[in-house]
Amino acid sequence: MEHKDSFTEGKIAGPLMRFALPVLLAMCLQSLYGAVDLLVVGQFGTAAEVSAVATGSQMMQLVTTVFTGLAMGTTIVLGQMIGGGRKKEAGDVIGSSICLFLSLAVAVTILMFIIAIPFAHLMQTPEEAFSQTLSYVRICSGGIVFIVAYNVLGSIFRGIGDSKTPLLTVAIACVFNIAGDLFFVGALHMRAAGAALATVLAQAISVVISIMIIRKKGLPFSFGRENVRFCKRHIHRMVKNGVPIALQDSLVALSFLVINSIVNSLGVIFSAGVGVAEKVCAFIMLVPMSFSQSLSAFVAQNVGAGNYTRAKKSMEYAMGMSIVAGVILAYIAYFHGSLLGSIFTKDHEVIMASADYLKAYAIDTLMVSFLFCFVGYFNGCGYTTFVMIQGLAGAFLVRIPISWFMSRLPETNLFKIGLATPASTIVGMTLCIVYFFVTSRKAD
């Protein structure tokens, strides 16, 4: 498997952009999984059904977030080894990763079936959406092994500098997901259960295609069955890098679940409005998120090669490119939120509620263009514990308290509640700036 661009020498902007663009497109298509579920259900169903898919997908997103963070440990370790020229060990890293994540997938699948009902109660799911929320969560939980496999395969491709293959596989799977939603929800009227079934089948297809591509193209180092074993040394390194990211991302996602619970207590319109807005936000945040993931791989290889100045420079380029898109997206979200909301539902009250929430997210869009690039840089350097600390500080010391306070105000609305998110981002950015200068002095 050949790669034209070198991460460790030559120009920075071009290779970084060419790597980040497929990551962005792949993440965009992956976001379509949940978005298409909500869009189709919104066109064929009621506000209660929209609420069920929104709440259920939030619960499943927490699971996905955990495994995405853990898989980043594979990307970092693999990237550092390739950057340092230690390709012989790369096969063992992948083999250990397969063993680790397969075990975790089985355990989490069982756990999700057990906690589905109490979790839905904890989320204060509206009564009229409760049974459909359970159906969505339980069906999606049956496909957790595919969620895990997709994220591990994606982390491997990014670790070796290949961002185009994940784009291809998720594009094909997305087509199947759209077709599945139209068939199960539109034609068979299976509502939330049909949306979940379409998602699981699409993820399974994505995994099968990824494995076929690996078998056909091969990897830039030797890999066979003998590599598939629990290697304590490699698992320790992956866990050391991946757990702080997973913990931070999952607890931040949990903070959004808490906010979702707060909003659910205000009624089905607010619940559905936030659900619609979150799907729109998933796309708005894709540009900074794609640069964050790309930087993790780009910086990891340069750190492995000892190119620390180049690693810092790549972060600066990423920030510049990210903020350009951030300004455009912030404008659209703030001034045209109702238009974006109408894509997912026909209910006028839900549309207006989602537009209120999007105004707050528009403010956040500008700041995360910098914050997410800092996070990608620190992850690539292996400073994942700090990334966890700053994320948790913003989520639990700022986002949740402000959301709760705003929800208790007389005549509150989703714009006031949504302001908690940019407030937490300000805290995260401040911590990142301070930590960057501290670590830069040590490196110098």
N, C-alpha and C positions, 0 to 999 in steps of 0.2 A: 504494500500500500504506500504510494509515493505522495509526498507533500511538497508543493512548489515553494511555499513560503517558509522561511526560517524565522522562528521566534527569537532566537538568540543572537542574530547578526543581521546587518543590513538596515534597511529602513524600518520604521516602526508603524507609522500611520496606515500605510497600505496593507501590510499583512494583518494588522489588528482589525481593520475594517473588513477585510475579506473573510476573516475568521468570525467576527461578530455578526455580520449580516446573516449568514445561515443560522446562527444561534438565535437571532431575533426572529427570523421567519419560522423556525422550528417551534419556538416558544409561543409565537402567535397562533400557529396551527394547533398546538397543544391546548392553548386556552380556549380554542373553539370547541373542545370536548364539552366542557361545562356550559359554555355560552350557547352552543347549538341546542343542548338539552333544554336550557331555560327559554331560548327563543321559540322552539317548536312547541313546548308546553304552553308558553305564553300566548301563542297564536291559536292553539286548539283547546286550551283549558281555562280555568278560573284563577282568581287571585290566590285562593287556598292552594291550588296545585303549583302555582309559581312559588309560593312561600315554601312548600314542601321540597321542591327541587333546590331552591336557594339554600335552605337550612341544611338539607342532606349533603349538598355539594360542599358546603362550608365544613361539615364534619369530616368528609372524605379528604378535603384539601389539607386538613391537619395531618392526616396519615401520610399523604403524598409529600408534604413538606418535611416530615421527619426523615423519610427515605431519601429525598433529594439532598438534604443536608448531609446525611451519612455518606451518600454516594460521592459528595464533593471531596471526602477524604481520599477516595480512590483517585479522583482527578488530580489532586495535589501531589500525592505520593508518586503516582505514575508519571506526572509531568516533571517532577524534580529528578526522577531517575533517568528519564529520557534526556533531559537537559544536561545532566551530569554524565551522560554516556554509559549508564549502567543498564543496558537493555537486557542483559541476561536475567536480571532480577525482575524485570517487568512482567514476565509470564507468571511468576509466582505470586505477584501482587494481584493479578487478575484472578488466578485460581483461588486464592484466599478470599477475595472479594465475593466470588460466586458462592462459596461455602457459607460465609458469614451472612450474606443477604438472603439466601434460601432459607436458612434456619429462622431468621427474623420474620420472613414473610409468613411462614406457617404459624408462628406464635401470634403475630398481630391479627391474622385472619380469625383465629379462634377467639381472641380477645374482643374483637369488634362485634362478633355475634353475641357475646355475653353482655357487653355494656351498651348495646344499641338503644334499648329502652330507657335506662337511667340517663344516658347521654342526651336523648331527645327531651326528657323531662328537665334536665339541667339547663338545656337551651331555651326553656320556656316556649317550646314550639306551640303555636296556636292550635287549639283543639281540633279545628276543622282540617288542619294539615298534618296531624300527628301520624295517622296510619300510613299515609303515603310517604311521609318522611322516613319511617321505618323500612318500608319496602325499598326505597331508593338506597338507603345505607346498607341494608343487608345484601342486596344484589351486588352492589359495588364492592362490598367486603369480600365477596366470593372471588373477585378478580384482583385482589391485592397482590398476588404473586406476579401478575402481569405488570402492575404498577411498579413493583420493585425491580423486575427484570428490565423494564424500559429505562428506568433511571440509572441502573448499573451499567447497561450497555452504552447509554449516552455519556456517562462519566468516563468510560473507557475511550470512546471515540474522541472526546474533547481532550483527554489526557495525552493522546498521541498527536493532537493537533488537527484532527479531522472533525469539522463542524458540519460538513455537507451531508454525510450519511444519515445522521439523526434527522436532518431536514427532510430527506427523501422518505424515510420510513414513516415519520409522523404525518407527512402530506398524504401518503397513500391511506394510512389509517384514518385520517380525518375525513376523507371522502366516504369511507365505509361507515363512520360514525354518523355523518349527515344522512346517509341513505338509511341507516338503521333507525334513527330518530323519526324520519318521515314514515317509515314502515310501521314501527312498533307504536308510536304515539299518534301519528296522523291517520294511518290506515286501520290499525288494530285497536286504537283508543285505549292503550295500556297505561296512559298517563305517566306518573313518575316512575313506575316500575319499568315501563318501556324505555324511558330515557336512560335509566341505569343499565339496562341490558345492552342497549346500543353502545354505551361507553365501554363496558367490559369487553365486548366482542371486538371493538376497534383497537383497544389496547393489546389484546391477544394477537391480532393481526400485525401490529407494529413490532412486537417482539419476534414473531416468526420471520418477518422480513429482515430484521436486523441480524438474526442468526444466519440466515441464508447469505447475506452480503458478506459477513465475516468468513464464512466457509469458502466463498468464491474468491474474495480478494486476499484473504489472509491478513496477518498483522505484521508490523515492521520489526518483529522479534519472534523467537520461537515460542510456541504455546501448544500444549497437548494435555491429554488426560492426567499425565503425571504431575502437572502443575496444580490440578484441582485438589487441593488439600488445605487443612487448617495450618497455616504457618504463623506461629505466635508473634514472631518479630514483625511481619508485615501487617498482620491484623492490629497489632498494638499501634503501629504508626497510623494506619487508616482510622482507627477509632480515636486516637489522640487528636487527629485533625478534623475528623468528621463529627464526633459527638458534640463539641461546642457549637458547631454550625447548626447541627440538627436541633440541639437544645434551644439555641437562640431562635431559630426559625420557627420551631414548633410552639415555643412559648409566646412568641410574637403572634403567630397564627391563633393561639389560644386566647390572646388578648382581644383579637378581633371576634372570636367566638363569644367572649364575654360581652363585648359591645353589641354583638348580634342578639344575645340574650336580653340585654337591656332594651334594645329596640323592639324585640318580639313582645315584650311586656306592654308596649304602647299600642299594640293592635296589628291586625293582619296587613293593613295598608302600609304602615311604616316598615313592617317586616318584609313585605314584597318589594317596597321601594329600595331598601338597602340591598336586598338580593339582586335587583336589577342593576343598581349602581355599582356593586362590587364586580359584576361581570364586565361592565364597561371599564372599571378601574383596572381590571386584570390586563386589558389591552393597553391602557394608557401607561401602565408601569413597565411594559415590556422592553422599551428602549433602554432605560437605566438598568433593568435586570439583566438584559442580554450582555451589556458591557460589563456588568459585575461578574457574570459567569465566565465571559471571555477573558477578562483580566486575570481571574484566578488561574486559568490554564497558562496564559501568556507570561504572567509574573512568576508562576511556579517553575517554568522551564528556565527563565533567566536567573532566578535565585539558585536553582540547581547548577547553573553554569557560572555562578558568581558575578553576574552582570547586574548589580544592584542599582546603578545609575540608570541603566536602560529600563529596569522595572519601574522606577519612579516616573521616568519620562512617558512610559506607556499609559500610566494613570492620568497624566496631564492631558494627553491626546484624547483619551476616552472621555474625560470630563468635558472637553471642548465640543466633541461631537454629540455628546449626550444632551447638553444644555440647549443646543440648537433645536433638537426635536422636542425638548421639554417645553420650550416657549410656545411652539405651535400647538402642542397637545393641551397645554394649560388653557390657551385661548378657546379652543374648541369645547373643552369640558366646562368652562365657566359660563360661556355665552350661549352654548348650544346643547346644554345637558338634556333638555326635554326632547330634542330630536334624537339624541343617542338613546334615551330611555324608551322612546316609542318603537325602537327596533325590536325590543324584547317583549313588549306587552301592549295591549290595546286599551287597558284600563287607565283613564285619564288621571285619576287620583294617584295611582302608583307611579305614573310618568312624572308628575309634578313633585312627588316625594323624592324620587331618584334624582331629579334635577337639582333639588336643594342639597342633597348629599354630595353631588358631583362638584358643586361650587367650592366646597371645602377641599376636595381632593385636587382641584385645579391648582390651589395654592401649594399643596404638597408636591405636585409634579415638578415644580421648579427646583425645589430643594433636594429631592431624592436623586436628581441628576448628578449631584456631587456626592451625596451620602453613599449611594450604591457603588460608585466607583471606588471610594475609600474602602468599602467592605470587600470588594473584589481584590483590591491590592493587598489588604491585610490577610485575606484568606490564602492568596498565593504565596505570601511570605511565611505562612504557617502561624500567624498571630490570631488563631481562631478563638482562643479564650477571651481576648479583648473584644472581638466581634460579638461574642455572646454577651459580654457584660454591657456593652453600649446598647445592644438591642433590647435587653431586658430592662435596662434603666429607662429607656424611652417608653417601652410598652407598659410597665407596671407602676412606674412612678409618675407618669404623665398621661398616657393615652386613656387608660381605664378610669382613673379618678376624674379627669376632665369630662369624659363621656358620661359618667354617672351623674356628675354635678349638672351638666347641661340638660340631661334628660329629666331632671327634677325641677327645672325652671318652669314657671307658668307660661303657657303658650309657646312651648319649645317647638323646634323644628329640626330636621335632619342636618341643616347647614350648621347650626350651633353644635350639635353632637359631633358632626364630622370635623370640626375645628381641632378636636383632640389629636388627630393624625398629624397635621403639620406642626403642631406644638411639640409632639414627641420627636419629630424629625429634627427640629432645631436642637434639641438636647443631644441626639445622636451625632449630628454634625460637629457640635462643639467638642464633644469627647474625641471624635476622630481627628480633628485638626490638632488638638493638644498631643494626642498619642503619636501622630505622624511626625511632629517635630521632635518629640522625645526619642523615637526609634531612629530617626534620621541622624541625629547627633551621635547615637551609639554606633551606627553603621559607618559613619564617617570617621 
